[in-house]
Amino acid sequence: MSNEKQLLNAKALRAGQTDAEQKLWVHLRAHRFMDLKFKRQKPVGRYIVDFVCLEQRLIIEIDGGQHAEQTEYDQCRDAWLRNQGYAVLRFWNNVVLQQLEEVLEQIRLAVTLSPGPSPTTRGRGEQNGAV
């Protein structure tokens, strides 16, 4: 997929967020969650991820029912993303809608337990990876 086509696809996905994505985005946007900057429907390599915090190298995926039939694809995708240095958290739509506080706590734990980028390995102007 060309870069321009991928960006248009990401824009369309942002416009058509699911109810679960919208509900979680309210808490992640504008540095509301632990003062971290999250982006939504962001291209990472050849994939578009639901939410990403580049600073923490954390990706959050919100899955609908179609993911029950594409587990092999999701496993390969997650493996590639992890190989790029990202942690990947996946939540089902209904879990986000019904147990939002638990989802936020799992994200909080992932951020707290993650060492995050070392200030000695990333200087000014250096990119945070191939994003």
N, C-alpha and C positions, 0 to 999 in steps of 0.2 A: 504494500500500500504506500502510495507516495505521501510525503510529509504533508503536503497541502490537503490531500484527501483525508489523512488522519486527523488533522486539525479541524476540518469541517465536521468529521464524524464525532469528535470530542465535543464540539460546540452543540451538535444536535443532541448528544447524550445529556449534556448539562440542561438543555431546554426540556428534555423529557424525563427528568428524574422520577424514580419510583417514590411512593409515599415513604418507604423506609429510608431511602437516601435523603429525601427532604428533611425528615425528622432528625436524622443524625447530623446533617449539614448545619442545622440551626445551632448545634452545640460545638461544632468544629470550626465554623467560619470566624473570620475576623479576630483571630487570636483568643477566642473565648475559652478554649480548652487548654489549660496549663500554659497559656501564653504562647502556644505553638502555632505556626502558620501551616495550615492545610490547604491543598488545592484539590479541586474535584474534577473528575473526568479528564485526567492529565495523561498525555502520551508518555510512556516509559518504554524506550526501545520500540518494538513493533506492536506493543500492547497499549490499551487505554485502561488505566486503573481508576476505580471509583474515587478513592481518596488517597492522597499521599502527603506525608510530611517529609520534605526533603532533608531538613535539618536532622531528624531522627532516623531517616531512611526507613520509614514505616509506611506500609501500604495497607489500606483497609478495603476489603471487598464485601459488598452486600449482595447476597445471592438469592435469586428467585428460583422457582421450581425447575426451570430449564437446566440448572446446574446439577440436578440429580442425575441427568442423563449425559452429562459431559464431564464426568469426574476425571477421566484420563487427560483430557485437554487441560482442565484446571490444574491438575498435578504437574503437568509439563510446564505450564505457564508459571506456576508458583516456583518451581525449581529454577527456571530461568531468572526470575526476579530475585530469588534468594542468591543465586550465583552472581548477581550484579550488586549484592550487598544490602538488599532490602529484607526486612522482616515483613511477613504477610499474615494479616489476620483476616479470617473469613467469618461472616455472620449471615444466617438466614434472614430474609426479610421479616418473617413473623417474629423472630427473636428481637430484632431491633424495635419493631412496633410494640411488642408486649413486655419486653424486659430491658428497656433502654438504659436504666441505671446500671444493670449488670454488664451491658455492652461497654458503657463508658468506663466502668471499673476495670474491665479486661484491657481496654486501650491504655488506661492510666498505668496499669501494671506493666504492660509491654514497654511503655516509655520509661518508666522508673527503673526497670530491670535492664534496659538497653544501655550500653556504655555510651552510645552516641558518638559523634565524630570527635576525634582528638584535636584540640586546638593546635597542636604541633604538626599535624599532618595536612591541615588545610589553611593556606594563607590567603591574604586578600587577593581577589580576582581569580582564584582557582575555582574551577567548576566542581560541583558536588556530584560528578558522575555524568554518564551519558544519558541525560534526560531531555 
